Amino acid sequence: MAGACLGAGGCGASLPEANLPKATALIDNSHATTIVGSPADIYQRIARQAQRCWFGPFGKLHTQYMMHADVPPPTSSEPVTLTVHRRLDSATKPWGPGLMRLELSGTSTTTLTFENIGLKPAAQKTITEGLTRWANGRTDCGDAEGLAPTSGAATEGLATGTTQRTGAERR
């Protein structure tokens, strides 16, 4: 699997604009969403907007969070996995604990499956809504309610009492 990093100080290349069809979401009670389009197409939609709105150098969350993507070759049946991490001060390994994971699986339709690893419910809701909105082709940034850093609040948006995995354990 090839890894891709979204965030300041990570990969500097920007994603090209793609002409993608509008998708329709079907949301069920298991926190999985089905979107029309291949996992690669949905990943491009999400990554472009996540970089622009949240995790890139001018994003609202770039100082505290980053997103890492594990993207298999297009011919693989393995899912694309996006993980939101707490950003650490380390220049060599800036990804901290994984806080939320999104798996994109399927072929001509993609199932988005969210796993909350260590976010408070309000932060989880904000991230889930943003990623789903972008998967559906919308380009608005929305808000980062419950996620934006406040002065001196190093753990804003994190669930208390949650065992959090380190970057080495993110898979």
SVG drawing of the C-alpha trace seen along z (x, -y; Angstrom):
<svg xmlns="http://www.w3.org/2000/svg" viewBox="-31 -31 44 38">
<polyline fill="none" stroke="black" stroke-width="0.4" points="0.0,0.0 1.2,-3.5 0.8,-6.1 -0.2,-9.6 0.0,-12.4 -2.3,-15.4 -1.3,-18.3 1.2,-21.1 4.8,-19.9 3.7,-16.7 3.2,-16.1 3.4,-19.4 1.6,-18.4 -1.9,-19.6 -4.5,-17.3 -5.8,-18.1 -9.4,-19.1 -11.5,-16.2 -14.9,-16.5 -16.8,-14.0 -20.5,-13.3 -22.8,-14.2 -23.3,-11.3 -26.3,-10.3 -25.8,-9.1 -27.9,-6.5 -27.3,-6.7 -28.2,-3.7 -28.1,-3.2 -24.7,-1.5 -22.8,-4.8 -21.9,-3.5 -22.8,-5.6 -22.9,-4.4 -21.8,-6.8 -22.0,-6.4 -18.4,-6.3 -15.3,-4.2 -13.2,-4.4 -10.4,-6.2 -12.9,-8.9 -14.4,-9.4 -10.9,-9.6 -10.0,-12.3 -13.1,-14.3 -12.4,-14.0 -8.7,-14.6 -8.9,-17.7 -11.4,-19.4 -9.9,-18.1 -6.6,-19.6 -8.1,-22.9 -10.5,-23.3 -9.0,-21.6 -5.5,-20.0 -3.6,-22.0 -1.3,-24.9 -4.3,-27.4 -6.8,-25.0 -8.7,-25.6 -7.2,-22.5 -3.7,-22.3 -1.9,-23.1 -3.6,-20.3 -4.7,-17.6 -3.5,-15.8 -4.9,-13.1 -3.0,-10.1 -4.2,-8.0 -3.3,-4.4 -4.2,-4.1 -3.8,-0.7 -3.2,-0.4 -6.4,-0.9 -6.5,2.7 -6.5,3.9 -9.7,4.8 -8.3,3.5 -10.0,0.4 -8.7,-3.1 -8.2,-4.1 -8.1,-7.7 -7.0,-8.3 -7.3,-11.6 -4.4,-12.0 -3.5,-14.5 -0.5,-16.5 2.6,-16.3 5.5,-18.8 7.9,-16.2 9.2,-17.2 10.2,-13.6 7.0,-11.9 4.3,-14.5 1.3,-12.1 0.2,-11.4 -2.7,-9.2 -5.2,-8.1 -8.5,-9.7 -10.9,-8.6 -10.7,-6.2 -12.6,-6.2 -12.6,-3.2 -13.6,-3.5 -14.5,-0.1 -16.4,1.1 -16.1,0.9 -18.6,-1.3 -20.2,-2.4 -18.2,-3.1 -19.2,-2.4 -17.8,-4.9 -17.4,-3.3 -16.4,-5.5 -14.6,-4.4 -14.3,-6.8 -11.1,-5.9 -10.8,-8.9 -12.9,-11.9 -15.7,-13.5 -19.1,-13.0 -19.4,-16.6 -16.0,-16.4 -16.9,-13.0 -20.1,-14.4 -18.3,-17.4 -15.6,-15.2 -18.2,-12.6 -20.4,-15.3 -17.5,-17.1 -16.1,-13.9 -19.5,-12.7 -20.3,-16.2 -17.1,-16.1 -17.6,-12.5 -20.9,-13.6 -19.1,-16.2 -19.8,-19.4 -17.0,-21.8 -18.0,-24.0 -15.8,-23.9 -18.6,-24.0 -17.5,-24.7 -15.0,-22.9 -17.2,-23.1 -15.7,-21.2 -12.4,-20.8 -10.8,-24.2 -8.1,-24.8 -8.7,-27.1 -5.8,-28.9 -4.1,-26.4 -6.5,-23.5 -4.2,-20.8 -6.9,-18.1 -9.9,-20.0 -12.2,-17.5 -10.6,-14.4 -12.7,-11.9 -11.6,-11.5 -10.7,-8.0 -10.2,-6.7 -7.2,-4.5 -5.5,-6.1 -3.2,-4.3 0.1,-5.8 1.1,-6.5 2.9,-3.1 -0.4,-1.4 -2.6,-3.3 -3.4,-0.3"/>
</svg>
